[in-house]
Amino acid sequence: MQICIVSQQYKNGWSGVGTYSRNLVDGLAARGHSIQLIAPEAERADYIAMPDSVMFHPVKTTRIDVALNYWLPLAVRFRRAITKVLARHDCDLVHFTDAREAIFCPQLQIPVTGMVNDYYAAWCPRLPWKLKPYFADWPIRYAYYQLQRLIEPQALRKCQILIANSRFVAGTLTDTYSIPRDKISVVPYGIDPVEVEHPNKLPGNPSLLFVGSNFQRKGIPTIVRALAKIREKLPDTHLHIVGHDSNQNVIEDIADELGVRGMVTFHGRLGYEKVRSLVADIFVMPSLIEGVGMVFLEAMSAGVPVIAGRVGGTVEVVTDGQNGITVPPSEEGEVANAIIKLSTDDDFREQCISAGHDTVKKFSIGRMLNTTEGIFKDILERSS
């Protein structure tokens, strides 16, 4: 197949979308498909070997493109790039690794598909003050979420087929946006175990690791509050936060107020390979909202037990008491208990690690590629 893939990330896997995009592009190329990859200039993979069958088409970005509404101005640039690429190259279909970025996609003579990675706009409460307990920036966040909730369905309807990364996300699209269920396929993210040659063991006993952006939505305030509850029992606990968020000062203020600032280190956004080398005793991300959470699979692959929010598609990956612990969102007491259990119960910890390795085998890149190829071939047959 000749496939045009449009993605906000490729080299810089700073979210699950980035890891999914790289696995998809490289995997399809390895299977003999020709890929026209449209992505921001910064995603040019100069330091890794991009497959020969991948042609990279860079899109220039500006400072506004890395704001809260990153995807919206980027979608405008993607429209121009798609028009240019399809004028010069024959493609069978266009696939967006984030379906909302299809909002300005021009009318095409070939099928358009898109991956839906999350559901936070659909989740947003109707009353703005209901966000206040969770977000310091709740007024502007509410306005943005509501705007996206209006725009997102229009973008999704630009795709003939939507691919959701979990059954929960698929159901949300139908329940909230009235998208027919037969228009949605479920393809979980894929990951293959990779052995790290030079692991970097993070300090702390236990050491806790968080990787991601959007700190408030991913539950970092809850983790910090949990530190205050376990400080006497586990005084050497240290939380390592990898990622960038403009609201980092909110987290710092909470830590200062609770007297646990010395137990927290902010590492900023790190490169993909650097992140993969980090090893902690526990990975923790008690999200308020989560489509599925690629990072849980990556942690399991590295032999790190996980603590996750009992929300969304996460429970399709993390089974409480078997391959990790799930907790109600915003319950710092539950997070604290989970940290203590994984730090003091060696048998349970080893069980979670072993079951985690088994879980990763069910979410292989090969399985993801097989299912995706089947969807692409099916839509091409139906449109021919």
Secondary structure as UniProt FT lines:
FT   STRAND          2..6
FT   HELIX           16..30
FT   TURN            31..32
FT   STRAND          34..40
FT   HELIX           41..43
FT   TURN            46..47
FT   TURN            52..53
FT   STRAND          54..59
FT   HELIX           63..66
FT   TURN            68..70
FT   HELIX           71..88
FT   STRAND          93..96
FT   HELIX           99..102
FT   TURN            103..104
FT   STRAND          112..116
FT   HELIX           120..123
FT   HELIX           128..131
FT   TURN            132..134
FT   TURN            136..137
FT   HELIX           138..156
FT   TURN            157..158
FT   STRAND          161..164
FT   HELIX           167..177
FT   HELIX           181..183
FT   STRAND          184..186
FT   STRAND          200..201
FT   TURN            205..206
FT   STRAND          207..211
FT   TURN            215..219
FT   HELIX           220..230
FT   TURN            231..233
FT   TURN            235..236
FT   STRAND          238..242
FT   TURN            246..247
FT   HELIX           248..258
FT   HELIX           261..263
FT   STRAND          264..268
FT   HELIX           272..277
FT   STRAND          278..279
FT   STRAND          282..285
FT   HELIX           294..301
FT   TURN            302..303
FT   STRAND          306..309
FT   HELIX           312..316
FT   TURN            321..323
FT   STRAND          324..327
FT   TURN            329..330
FT   HELIX           332..344
FT   HELIX           346..362
FT   HELIX           365..383
//
